[in-house]
Amino acid sequence: MNGDQLVAKILKKEGVEWLSCFPAQTLIDACAREGIRPILCRQERAGVNMADGFSRINNGKTIGVFTMQQGPGSENAFGGVAQAFADSVPVLLIPGGPPATRTDVHPNFEAIKNYGGITKYMAHMNMVDRIPEFMGMAFSQLKHGRPAPVLLEFPGDVAHAEVSDSAIDNYQPVKAYKSGASPEDVRDMVTALLGADYPVINAGQGVLYAEATDDLVEFAELTNIPVLTTLAGKSGFPEDHPLALGTGASTMTLMSHRALQKADFVLGLGTSFTISNFNASMPAGVTLGQVTNAGEDLNKDHRIDFGAVGDAKLVLRQMIEEAKSQLGEHGRGDVHSVRDNIANDKKDFYEQWNPYLNSDEVPISPYRVFTELMKAINPRDAIVTHDSGYPREQIVPFWPAVTPRNYIGWGKSTQLGYGLGLALGAKLAAPDKQVVNVMGDASFGMAGLDIETAVRSEIPILTVVLNNGVMTHYYDHFPYATEHWGTNQLGGEYAQVAEGLGAYAEKVENPDDIAGAIQRALAANAEGKPALLEMKTKEEETTSKY
């Protein structure tokens, strides 16, 4: 066999059932012959996004894979990889590469020389006999430590070189190993946490990767500590729980805002505590604890007072046992009426926002769109994601994330158009779920042609385009250009575009028509057809005013 066939057989052993791709890349055909389904995207960035969404929903059990041709394929994929790196998602990238006789020649683009800042590990597969070695190292990096993209540059001469059929025989799929934290670190952290007047848990994506939601619920109930989530951690703690504060991000719930104002101890659980416009700011002078499987995140942006390095689930089990040893088996009651305070804050929150959520205005309020979606779709049976900008800021505080990974939150990098590829990958990971992608008109301009990928590949997702005809509030950045040149304005009939690409599509201009349109779109999805609803909306405010 040749190098392509060897890589394909190893991917099969690692459980890969499909890969996103864009030619020319001979690995595509080798994978297809092994029963690995190739899904050809319309642009490389969307292909990376699809692999990203798959890895998230499949929780790294099977890794999303994207392969592309050398040169322009690697160049076009760069943005998607940067997004996955920022949001800590494991994705395997296999770009082509120049043969040994053409390396270091201008203007050849060599991925191995340019992807170092946005990958966890890179290797140049320089010899066909070393392919199993490189593949094993790549999957080990994908399954351990901080999740992130991994790149294996695959030169054409190595891909076509002959290798013994026995090269595959000794390859064993990589097993993931986990570790807990130092018992002393756990003891000190729990002691300080229980001694605080108003502690708050800030749960990140690490809770989802560790599948630690049930453990977090148990610990929160045992200690009566409220929980907010980061943007990427949304759905890591059920938002219908009486200790749930919702998401604390660039827009947040009133519950999260008020809790952070009172907090004297914040425990970051499975989060990097990165200072970002899209993370909640930590209150000045607050005591900080951090649980992470990536030691390099300790003291990165904040000097922490208590730390524990280990898998979030294993460390939570340690924390539960330590809390029981200090509090007793049944934990403590509702200290400071925490649950009642959260319930009252939630009541205040919805009293403020119900006029928006139930608005009859024309153009339509985006919040009314979300209300109708929430009525039509059981969140337990769905996976919802947003796109960058105002679609993200507006939906995050309100969509009820009640089960792990029924919502894909993201934002440490904020590339327009990312959500569509995520939704496609999510549907491939969970075909029984109703997958919804909410995007703006600017985002559609970045990625809309991959609606055709959904149609051609029979991936029935629902895309909701909030079309208000402008870059919302971007005139703040260029008021003169907006006034004199209309620089913030956008145009287009997106339902017509989607229909032309083969999807079921409707444009909705009246709030009374939203519910019926959603039902027709869901019916199209049930028949295996992707659907797009273009909602003619207005510019709207967000909860960032907190």
C-alpha positions as CSV (number, residue, x, y, z in Angstrom):
1,M,0.0,0.0,0.0
2,N,1.0,3.7,-0.2
3,G,1.2,6.4,2.4
4,D,-2.4,7.7,1.7
5,Q,-3.8,4.2,2.3
6,L,-1.8,3.8,5.5
7,V,-3.1,7.2,6.9
8,A,-6.6,6.2,5.9
9,K,-6.4,2.8,7.7
10,I,-5.0,4.5,10.8
11,L,-7.9,7.1,10.8
12,K,-10.3,4.1,10.5
13,K,-8.6,2.5,13.5
14,E,-9.0,5.7,15.5
15,G,-12.8,5.6,14.8
16,V,-13.0,8.3,12.1
17,E,-16.2,7.8,10.1
18,W,-16.1,11.0,8.0
19,L,-13.9,13.9,7.2
20,S,-14.4,17.3,5.7
21,C,-12.2,18.1,2.8
22,F,-11.4,20.3,-0.2
23,P,-9.4,19.0,-3.1
24,A,-6.9,18.4,-4.6
25,Q,-5.8,15.8,-2.0
26,T,-5.4,12.2,-2.9
27,L,-6.0,11.2,0.8
28,I,-9.7,11.9,0.1
29,D,-10.0,8.9,-2.2
30,A,-8.0,6.6,0.1
31,C,-10.3,7.4,3.0
32,A,-13.4,6.9,0.9
33,R,-12.1,3.4,0.0
34,E,-11.8,2.7,3.7
35,G,-15.4,3.6,4.3
36,I,-14.7,7.1,5.6
37,R,-17.2,9.5,4.2
38,P,-15.7,12.6,2.5
39,I,-17.8,15.7,2.8
40,L,-16.7,18.4,0.4
41,C,-17.2,21.9,1.7
42,R,-17.5,25.1,-0.4
43,Q,-14.5,26.7,1.4
44,E,-11.8,25.5,3.6
45,R,-12.6,27.5,6.6
46,A,-16.1,26.0,6.7
47,G,-14.5,22.5,6.5
48,V,-12.4,23.2,9.6
49,N,-15.5,24.6,11.3
50,M,-17.4,21.4,10.6
51,A,-14.6,19.2,12.1
52,D,-14.6,21.6,15.1
53,G,-18.4,21.3,15.7
54,F,-18.1,17.5,15.4
55,S,-15.3,17.3,18.0
56,R,-17.2,19.5,20.4
57,I,-20.5,17.5,20.3
58,N,-18.7,14.2,20.2
59,N,-16.6,15.4,23.1
60,G,-13.3,14.3,21.6
61,K,-14.3,10.6,21.6
62,T,-13.8,10.8,17.9
63,I,-11.8,13.7,16.5
64,G,-13.0,15.8,13.7
65,V,-10.6,15.7,10.7
66,F,-10.1,18.1,7.8
67,T,-7.8,17.5,4.9
68,M,-6.9,20.0,2.2
69,Q,-4.4,20.5,-0.6
70,Q,-1.0,22.1,-0.1
71,G,-0.6,25.8,-0.7
72,P,-4.0,27.6,-1.2
73,G,-5.9,24.9,0.8
74,S,-3.7,25.5,3.8
75,E,-3.8,29.3,3.3
76,N,-7.6,29.4,3.2
77,A,-8.1,27.1,6.2
78,F,-5.9,29.3,8.5
79,G,-8.8,31.3,9.9
80,G,-10.8,28.3,10.9
81,V,-7.9,26.7,12.7
82,A,-7.2,30.0,14.5
83,Q,-10.8,29.9,15.8
84,A,-10.5,26.3,17.0
85,F,-7.3,27.1,18.7
86,A,-8.8,30.1,20.5
87,D,-11.7,28.1,21.7
88,S,-9.6,25.0,22.6
89,V,-11.1,22.4,20.3
90,P,-9.2,19.3,19.2
91,V,-9.2,19.0,15.4
92,L,-6.8,17.0,13.2
93,L,-5.6,18.8,10.1
94,I,-3.9,17.0,7.3
95,P,-2.7,19.4,4.6
96,G,-0.7,18.4,1.6
97,G,2.9,19.6,1.5
98,P,5.6,20.1,-1.1
99,P,7.9,17.2,-1.9
100,A,11.4,17.2,-0.4
101,T,12.8,18.6,-3.6
102,R,10.6,21.7,-3.4
103,T,10.7,22.8,0.2
104,D,12.0,26.2,1.2
105,V,11.1,27.6,-2.2
106,H,9.4,30.9,-2.5
107,P,6.4,31.3,-2.9
108,N,5.4,27.8,-1.8
109,F,3.2,28.0,1.3
110,E,4.3,25.3,3.8
111,A,1.8,24.7,6.6
112,I,4.5,23.5,9.0
113,K,6.2,26.9,8.8
114,N,3.1,29.0,9.3
115,Y,0.7,27.2,11.7
116,G,2.9,27.2,14.8
117,G,0.9,29.9,16.6
118,I,-2.5,28.2,16.2
119,T,-1.7,24.5,16.7
120,K,-0.8,22.5,19.8
121,Y,1.5,20.2,17.8
122,M,2.8,20.1,14.2
123,A,4.8,17.5,12.3
124,H,6.1,17.0,8.8
125,M,5.5,13.4,7.8
126,N,8.8,13.1,6.0
127,M,9.0,9.3,5.6
128,V,6.3,6.8,4.8
129,D,7.7,4.4,7.4
130,R,7.2,7.0,10.1
131,I,3.5,7.6,9.4
132,P,2.3,5.4,12.3
133,E,4.7,7.2,14.7
134,F,3.5,10.6,13.6
135,M,-0.2,9.7,13.7
136,G,0.2,8.2,17.2
137,M,1.8,11.4,18.5
138,A,-0.9,13.5,16.9
139,F,-3.7,11.6,18.5
140,S,-2.0,11.5,21.8
141,Q,-1.7,15.3,21.7
142,L,-5.4,15.6,20.7
143,K,-6.5,13.5,23.6
144,H,-4.4,14.9,26.4
145,G,-4.0,18.3,28.1
146,R,-5.6,21.4,26.8
147,P,-7.6,20.6,23.6
148,A,-6.4,22.3,20.5
149,P,-5.8,21.7,16.8
150,V,-3.0,19.4,15.7
151,L,-1.4,19.5,12.2
152,L,0.3,16.8,10.2
153,E,1.8,18.1,6.9
154,F,1.6,15.2,4.4
155,P,3.9,15.7,1.3
156,G,2.7,14.2,-1.9
157,D,5.9,12.2,-2.4
158,V,5.4,10.5,1.0
159,A,1.6,10.0,0.3
160,H,2.4,8.1,-2.9
161,A,5.4,6.2,-1.5
162,E,5.1,2.4,-1.1
163,V,5.1,0.8,2.4
164,S,4.7,-2.7,3.6
165,D,1.1,-3.9,4.3
166,S,2.3,-4.9,7.7
167,A,2.9,-1.2,8.7
168,I,-0.7,-1.0,9.9
169,D,-0.6,-4.2,12.0
170,N,1.1,-2.8,15.1
171,Y,-0.8,0.5,15.2
172,Q,-3.1,0.7,18.3
173,P,-5.6,3.5,18.8
174,V,-4.4,6.0,21.3
175,K,-5.9,5.7,24.8
176,A,-6.7,8.8,26.8
177,Y,-5.3,9.0,30.4
178,K,-6.5,11.3,33.1
179,S,-5.3,12.4,36.5
180,G,-6.6,14.0,39.7
181,A,-5.1,16.8,41.7
182,S,-3.0,16.9,44.8
183,P,-5.1,16.0,47.9
184,E,-3.5,18.9,49.8
185,D,-4.4,21.4,47.0
186,V,-8.0,20.1,47.0
187,R,-8.3,20.3,50.8
188,D,-7.0,23.9,51.0
189,M,-9.2,25.0,48.1
190,V,-12.4,23.5,49.6
191,T,-11.6,24.8,53.1
192,A,-11.3,28.3,51.7
193,L,-14.4,27.9,49.5
194,L,-16.5,26.8,52.4
195,G,-15.2,29.6,54.6
196,A,-16.2,32.3,52.1
197,D,-19.3,34.5,52.7
198,Y,-20.6,34.3,49.1
199,P,-18.6,32.0,46.9
200,V,-19.5,31.6,43.2
201,I,-18.4,28.8,40.8
202,N,-17.5,29.9,37.2
203,A,-17.7,26.8,35.1
204,G,-15.9,26.6,31.8
205,Q,-15.7,24.3,28.8
206,G,-13.4,21.9,30.8
207,V,-16.6,20.7,32.6
208,L,-18.0,19.6,29.3
209,Y,-14.9,17.9,28.0
210,A,-14.6,16.0,31.3
211,E,-18.3,15.1,31.2
212,A,-18.5,16.4,34.8
213,T,-21.9,18.1,34.7
214,D,-23.5,15.6,37.2
215,D,-20.5,16.0,39.5
216,L,-20.7,19.8,39.4
217,V,-24.5,19.6,40.2
218,E,-23.7,17.3,43.2
219,F,-21.0,19.6,44.5
220,A,-23.1,22.7,44.1
221,E,-26.0,21.2,45.9
222,L,-23.7,19.8,48.7
223,T,-22.1,23.2,49.3
224,N,-25.1,25.4,48.2
225,I,-22.8,27.4,45.9
226,P,-24.3,29.1,42.8
227,V,-22.9,28.4,39.4
228,L,-22.4,30.6,36.3
229,T,-20.9,29.4,33.1
230,T,-18.4,30.9,30.7
231,L,-19.5,31.4,27.1
232,A,-17.8,28.2,26.0
233,G,-19.0,26.5,29.2
234,K,-22.7,27.2,28.6
235,S,-24.7,24.0,29.0
236,G,-22.1,22.6,31.5
237,F,-24.5,23.3,34.3
238,P,-28.3,23.1,33.8
239,E,-29.8,26.5,33.6
240,D,-33.1,25.4,35.1
241,H,-31.4,24.4,38.3
242,P,-32.2,26.7,41.3
243,L,-28.4,27.4,41.8
244,A,-27.9,28.3,38.2
245,L,-27.0,31.9,37.5
246,G,-26.8,31.5,33.7
247,T,-24.0,32.7,31.5
248,G,-21.5,35.3,32.4
249,A,-19.9,36.7,29.3
250,S,-19.9,39.9,27.3
251,T,-23.7,39.8,27.8
252,M,-24.8,38.1,30.9
253,T,-27.9,37.4,33.0
254,L,-28.9,39.7,35.8
255,M,-28.4,36.8,38.1
256,S,-24.7,36.4,37.1
257,H,-24.2,40.2,37.4
258,R,-25.6,40.4,40.9
259,A,-23.8,37.3,42.1
260,L,-20.4,38.6,41.0
261,Q,-21.1,41.9,42.7
262,K,-21.5,40.0,46.0
263,A,-18.8,37.3,45.5
264,D,-15.8,37.1,47.8
265,F,-14.5,33.8,46.3
266,V,-14.8,32.8,42.6
267,L,-13.8,29.2,41.7
268,G,-12.9,28.8,38.1
269,L,-13.7,25.2,37.2
270,G,-12.4,24.0,33.9
271,T,-11.7,27.5,32.7
272,S,-8.6,29.3,31.7
273,F,-9.7,32.6,33.4
274,T,-8.6,34.4,30.3
275,I,-9.2,38.2,30.3
276,S,-11.4,38.8,27.3
277,N,-14.2,41.0,26.1
278,F,-16.2,37.8,26.0
279,N,-15.6,36.6,29.6
280,A,-17.1,38.0,32.8
281,S,-14.7,40.3,34.6
282,M,-13.5,39.1,38.0
283,P,-14.4,41.5,40.8
284,A,-11.5,43.4,42.2
285,G,-10.0,41.9,45.3
286,V,-11.9,38.7,45.1
287,T,-10.2,35.4,46.2
288,L,-9.7,33.2,43.2
289,G,-9.4,29.4,42.9
290,Q,-8.8,27.5,39.7
291,V,-9.2,23.9,38.6
292,T,-7.7,23.2,35.2
293,N,-6.0,20.3,33.4
294,A,-3.6,22.8,31.7
295,G,-1.1,24.0,34.3
296,E,0.0,26.8,32.0
297,D,-3.3,28.5,32.6
298,L,-2.5,29.0,36.3
299,N,-1.7,32.7,37.0
300,K,-1.9,33.4,33.3
301,D,-4.2,36.5,33.5
302,H,-5.1,36.5,37.2
303,R,-2.9,35.6,40.2
304,I,-4.8,32.8,41.8
305,D,-5.0,32.0,45.5
306,F,-5.8,28.3,45.3
307,G,-5.2,25.9,42.4
308,A,-5.7,22.3,41.5
309,V,-4.4,20.7,38.3
310,G,-6.3,17.7,37.0
311,D,-9.3,16.5,35.0
312,A,-12.4,18.4,36.1
313,K,-14.5,15.3,36.8
314,L,-11.8,13.6,38.9
315,V,-11.0,16.8,40.8
316,L,-14.7,17.4,41.5
317,R,-15.0,13.9,42.9
318,Q,-12.1,14.8,45.2
319,M,-13.8,18.1,46.1
320,I,-17.1,16.3,46.9
321,E,-15.3,13.9,49.3
322,E,-13.4,16.7,51.0
323,A,-16.6,18.8,51.4
324,K,-18.4,15.8,52.9
325,S,-15.6,15.3,55.3
326,Q,-15.9,19.0,56.5
327,L,-19.7,19.4,56.2
328,G,-21.0,15.8,56.7
329,E,-22.7,13.6,54.1
330,H,-25.7,15.9,53.6
331,G,-23.8,19.1,53.1
332,R,-25.2,22.5,54.3
333,G,-28.5,24.2,53.8
334,D,-29.4,27.3,51.9
335,V,-26.8,29.7,53.5
336,H,-27.8,33.3,53.0
337,S,-30.9,32.3,51.2
338,V,-28.9,31.8,48.0
339,R,-31.6,30.0,46.1
340,D,-34.3,32.5,47.0
341,N,-32.0,35.4,45.9
342,I,-31.4,33.7,42.6
343,A,-35.1,33.2,42.0
344,N,-35.8,36.8,42.8
345,D,-33.0,38.0,40.5
346,K,-34.4,35.8,37.8
347,K,-37.8,37.2,38.2
348,D,-36.4,40.8,38.0
349,F,-34.4,39.8,34.9
350,Y,-37.4,38.5,32.9
351,E,-39.6,41.4,34.0
352,Q,-37.0,43.7,32.4
353,W,-36.7,41.7,29.2
354,N,-40.2,40.2,28.6
355,P,-41.3,43.3,26.6
356,Y,-38.5,42.5,24.2
357,L,-39.0,38.7,24.3
358,N,-42.7,39.2,23.5
359,S,-42.5,42.3,21.3
360,D,-45.0,42.8,18.5
361,E,-42.9,45.4,16.8
362,V,-42.2,45.6,13.0
363,P,-39.4,45.2,12.0
364,I,-39.2,42.2,14.3
365,S,-37.3,42.2,17.6
366,P,-34.7,39.4,17.5
367,Y,-35.8,38.5,21.0
368,R,-39.2,37.7,19.7
369,V,-37.6,35.3,17.2
370,F,-35.8,33.5,20.1
371,T,-39.1,33.3,22.1
372,E,-40.8,31.6,19.2
373,L,-37.9,29.2,18.7
374,M,-38.0,28.3,22.4
375,K,-41.7,27.6,22.1
376,A,-41.2,25.4,19.0
377,I,-38.1,23.4,20.0
378,N,-37.5,21.3,23.1
379,P,-34.0,22.4,24.2
380,R,-33.3,18.9,25.5
381,D,-33.7,17.6,21.9
382,A,-31.7,20.3,20.2
383,I,-28.3,21.7,19.7
384,V,-28.2,25.5,19.2
385,T,-25.4,27.7,18.3
386,H,-25.0,31.4,17.4
387,D,-22.8,33.4,15.1
388,S,-20.5,36.3,16.1
389,G,-21.7,39.7,17.0
390,Y,-25.2,40.6,18.1
391,P,-26.8,37.1,17.4
392,R,-24.4,35.8,20.0
393,E,-24.9,38.7,22.5
394,Q,-28.7,38.5,22.2
395,I,-29.4,34.8,22.4
396,V,-26.8,33.7,25.0
397,P,-28.6,35.1,28.1
398,F,-31.9,33.6,27.2
399,W,-31.6,30.3,25.5
400,P,-32.1,27.6,28.2
401,A,-29.0,25.3,28.2
402,V,-30.4,22.4,30.3
403,T,-28.3,19.4,29.2
404,P,-24.6,19.1,28.3
405,R,-23.8,20.3,24.8
406,N,-27.3,21.3,23.8
407,Y,-25.8,24.7,23.2
408,I,-22.4,25.5,21.6
409,G,-21.2,28.8,23.0
410,W,-18.0,30.3,21.7
411,G,-16.2,33.7,21.3
412,K,-12.6,33.9,22.3
413,S,-12.1,34.5,18.6
414,T,-15.2,35.9,16.9
415,Q,-15.0,35.1,13.2
416,L,-18.2,35.8,11.3
417,G,-19.6,32.8,9.6
418,Y,-18.3,30.2,12.1
419,G,-21.7,29.0,13.4
420,L,-22.8,27.5,10.1
421,G,-19.9,25.0,10.0
422,L,-20.3,24.3,13.7
423,A,-23.9,23.4,13.1
424,L,-23.1,21.1,10.2
425,G,-20.5,19.2,12.3
426,A,-22.8,19.1,15.3
427,K,-25.5,17.4,13.2
428,L,-23.1,14.8,11.9
429,A,-22.1,14.1,15.6
430,A,-25.7,13.9,16.8
431,P,-28.1,13.2,13.8
432,D,-31.0,12.7,16.2
433,K,-30.9,16.3,17.5
434,Q,-32.6,19.3,16.0
435,V,-29.7,21.6,15.2
436,V,-30.2,25.3,14.9
437,N,-27.7,28.0,13.8
438,V,-28.6,31.7,14.4
439,M,-26.6,34.1,12.3
440,G,-26.7,37.7,11.2
441,D,-26.8,39.0,7.6
442,A,-23.0,39.8,7.8
443,S,-22.3,36.3,8.9
444,F,-24.3,34.9,6.0
445,G,-22.1,36.9,3.6
446,M,-19.1,35.1,5.0
447,A,-20.4,31.5,4.9
448,G,-23.8,31.3,3.3
449,L,-22.7,29.2,0.3
450,D,-22.1,26.2,2.6
451,I,-25.9,26.0,2.8
452,E,-25.4,24.1,-0.5
453,T,-23.0,21.8,1.4
454,A,-25.8,21.0,3.8
455,V,-28.2,20.3,0.9
456,R,-25.8,18.2,-1.2
457,S,-24.6,16.2,1.8
458,E,-28.1,15.8,3.3
459,I,-27.4,17.5,6.6
460,P,-30.8,18.9,7.7
461,I,-30.1,21.8,10.0
462,L,-32.1,25.0,10.5
463,T,-30.4,28.3,9.9
464,V,-32.1,31.5,11.2
465,V,-30.8,34.7,9.6
466,L,-31.5,37.9,11.5
467,N,-31.5,40.4,8.7
468,N,-31.6,44.0,9.9
469,G,-29.7,45.4,6.9
470,V,-26.9,46.9,8.9
471,M,-23.8,46.0,10.9
472,T,-25.5,46.5,14.2
473,H,-24.1,49.4,16.1
474,Y,-20.9,49.4,14.1
475,Y,-21.6,53.0,13.2
476,D,-20.1,53.7,16.7
477,H,-16.7,52.8,15.1
478,F,-17.1,54.9,11.9
479,P,-19.8,57.5,12.4
480,Y,-18.6,59.8,9.6
481,A,-18.3,56.9,7.1
482,T,-21.8,55.8,8.1
483,E,-23.4,59.2,7.7
484,H,-21.8,60.0,4.4
485,W,-21.3,56.7,2.7
486,G,-23.7,54.3,4.5
487,T,-20.7,52.1,5.4
488,N,-22.7,50.1,8.0
489,Q,-25.4,49.1,5.6
490,L,-25.8,45.6,4.0
491,G,-28.2,44.3,1.5
492,G,-29.5,41.0,0.1
493,E,-32.4,38.5,-0.1
494,Y,-31.0,35.6,1.8
495,A,-34.1,33.3,1.6
496,Q,-33.9,33.6,-2.2
497,V,-30.2,32.7,-2.1
498,A,-30.9,29.7,0.2
499,E,-33.7,28.5,-2.1
500,G,-31.4,28.8,-5.1
501,L,-28.9,26.6,-3.2
502,G,-31.6,23.9,-2.7
503,A,-32.7,24.6,0.8
504,Y,-36.2,25.1,2.1
505,A,-36.5,28.9,2.7
506,E,-38.9,31.6,3.8
507,K,-38.6,35.3,4.6
508,V,-40.6,36.5,7.6
509,E,-41.5,40.1,8.1
510,N,-44.3,40.0,10.7
511,P,-43.9,38.5,14.2
512,D,-47.3,36.8,13.9
513,D,-45.8,34.7,11.1
514,I,-42.7,33.5,12.9
515,A,-44.3,30.4,14.6
516,G,-45.8,29.0,11.4
517,A,-42.6,29.5,9.5
518,I,-40.6,27.7,12.1
519,Q,-43.0,24.7,12.0
520,R,-42.6,24.5,8.2
521,A,-38.9,24.7,8.5
522,L,-38.8,22.0,11.1
523,A,-41.0,19.8,8.9
524,A,-38.5,20.3,6.1
525,N,-35.7,19.2,8.4
526,A,-37.7,16.1,9.4
527,E,-37.8,15.2,5.8
528,G,-34.0,15.5,5.5
529,K,-33.9,18.9,3.9
530,P,-31.9,21.9,5.3
531,A,-34.0,25.0,6.0
532,L,-33.3,28.7,6.2
533,L,-35.6,31.4,7.7
534,E,-34.7,35.0,7.0
535,M,-36.2,37.2,9.7
536,K,-36.5,40.9,8.9
537,T,-35.4,42.3,12.3
538,K,-34.5,45.6,13.9
539,E,-31.4,46.8,15.6
540,E,-31.7,45.9,19.2
541,E,-30.0,46.3,22.6
542,T,-28.3,43.6,24.6
543,T,-27.9,42.8,28.3
544,S,-24.4,44.1,28.2
545,K,-25.8,47.2,30.0
546,Y,-25.3,45.3,33.2
